Amino acid sequence: MEYRLSFALLAGMMFVNNLLWLFFWSLFFNRFPVVNGWELRDVMMLWAVGAGGFGWASVLFGNFHRIAAIVSSGQLDVYLSQPKPVLLGVLASRMSVTAAGDLLFGLAIYAWVGDRSLAGACAFALGLLISGLLFMGVMLIAGCLAFYLGNSEGIASQVFNSFVSLTTYPADIFRGMARIALFSIVPAGFISYLPIGLLRDFDPAFAAGALAMAVGSCLAGAWLFGRGLKRYGSGNAIAMRS
């Protein structure tokens, strides 16, 4: 609210960045209109649920992908002196400004090419919920490795970049073991298949599985964080929330 122009520029540039990716996808689908059953509209909705889910998670819980850095640098001390639950305090103490652009991008693409009926809006909202929870759950698990391995910022960063990349490609381009891993070890497939299994042709089994994976990964991350707190040693540093 204080630096409104900076906020508008940061959020706006992220919006434009996502839009440029869709421009390149449109060039591809202009030459190949249908690929394994996927059309341009499906890829646009893939980016809408992916960017939108990451957007709302980063706006409300902006520290979810910084857990490893907070633990490794001893910044967790400041949260331990505040009201519980500690994990909620850590997650909600930061907001990503650029992620507001991701959220607005997702909503704009849905308004452009999505199903704007009541059922379509509910399905899109569920897709955003699943996407955001998966982002948080996966990064919580990766970030909690810092309690056990020490400085694991590099690992967490690689997990984050890989997960984001995998959520931007249609799930049907993967085959064999890669597809199995995409729906188990690195559950990015549950996001990248949402435009087909949830938004275009609603599959109750897929929707239930995706929601269960999203909630389960968040619960697993919260459990690992709680266990990790028992191993945490103070950074012995004077720190302030930033």
Buried (B, 14 or more C-beta within 10 A) or exposed (E): EEEEEEBEBBBBEBBEBBEEEBEEBEEEBEEEEEBEEBBBBBBBBBBBBBBBBBBBBBBBBBBBBBBBBBBBBBBBBBBEEEEEEBBEBBBEBBEBBBBBBBBBBBBBBBEEBBBEEEEBEEBBEBBBBBBBBBBBBBBBBBBBBBBEEEEBBEBBBEBBEEBBEBBBBBBBEBEEEEBEBBBEEBBBBBBBBBBBBBBBEBBEEBBEBBBEBBBBBBEBBBEBBEEBBEEBEEBEEEBEEE
